[in-house]
Amino acid sequence: MTMRNTDSTGTTERTVFLLTHTGRQAAVRSAELVVQGLLHNGIGVRVPAEEAAELTLPPSVRVVEADEGVDEDCELLVVLGGDGTLLRGAELARASGVPLLGVNLGRVGFLAEAERDDLDKVVHRVVERSYEVEERMTIDVLVRNNGGVVHRDWALNEASVEKAARERMLEVVAEVDGRPVSRFGCDGVVCATPTGSTAYAFSAGGPVVWPEVEALLMVPISAHALFAKPLVTTPESVLAVEVQPETPGGVLWCDGRRSVELPAGARVEVRRGEVPVRLARLHHASFTDRLVAKFALPVAGWRGAPH
């Protein structure tokens, strides 16, 4: 077990791990401002070596190698960037159990808790420990071929089985809890969590599911079938997608970040993940308000319930 660092007075030092999309100049400047604010308030900062080279950092910032990851000495993992960077942070957060606090510097950023203009507020809330932590459900993914397990993975948003060749449809059989539901040709199938319901599954025509709801989603992509509707199952269900032997192979994507080829005849199983991702929350705003804000939904004319 890693021991927490203490200063000369015996007080536990506070440390934040900072992950940044350094490919954006706005993110670089935002990271430098966050570092200055945290250090000014006596909170240590760690930065990955590959990102530190792109930032102007004080000597007191600890630069760590990628394989060191985020350990229990860190009280928060602060991520500055778009959805891709936030998902990269989710990988570190899941592995370490450290809560993730996202600052959106991209477009939608449903996982983010703050926007670029909120940097001062973010630093203040971190300093004051004025945040709450909630757990988000994940999924565990198994790939079987010829009866044996050939790959294991996980996802916070979704696992998608997709065709590998643009000119050919993928022929699959969808299964829930060990029973077949339908066979169809398609571009793919998305198996998602409630958190992922506003990501790829949403683009494929799936329902929006409130994060507090525990469920699994199965959403076909451009299916050529009379019945290929999105399905919402219990969190205890096991979803499966079987790539038919006579069809070209496909590819499995987990959160759009990690992929593995699926030969014809492969079977992908998706079930509730054993390890959740912990998210730090600054606001008590309802998910409805977040949905309206992120998608810029028109709500003019709303009067609300009578008092």
Sequence and secondary structure as in RCSB ss.txt:
>XXXX:A:sequence
MTMRNTDSTGTTERTVFLLTHTGRQAAVRSAELVVQGLLHNGIGVRVPAEEAAELTLPPSVRVVEADEGVDEDCE
LLVVLGGDGTLLRGAELARASGVPLLGVNLGRVGFLAEAERDDLDKVVHRVVERSYEVEERMTIDVLVRNNGGVV
HRDWALNEASVEKAARERMLEVVAEVDGRPVSRFGCDGVVCATPTGSTAYAFSAGGPVVWPEVEALLMVPISAHA
LFAKPLVTTPESVLAVEVQPETPGGVLWCDGRRSVELPAGARVEVRRGEVPVRLARLHHASFTDRLVAKFALPVA
GWRGAPH
>XXXX:A:secstr
     B TTS B  EEEEEE TTSHHHHHHHHHHHHHHHHTT EEEEEHHHHTTS   TTSEEE GGG   TT S
EEEEEESHHHHHHHHHHHHHH   EEEEE SS  TT SEEGGGHHHHHHHHHTT  EEEEE  EEEEEEETTEEE
EEEEESSEEEEEES TTS EEEEEEETTEEEEEEEESEEEEE TGGGGTHHHHTT     TTS  EEEEEES BS
S    EEE TT  EEEEE TTS  EEEEETTTEEEEE TT EEEEEE SS EEEEE     HHHHHHHHHT   T
T      
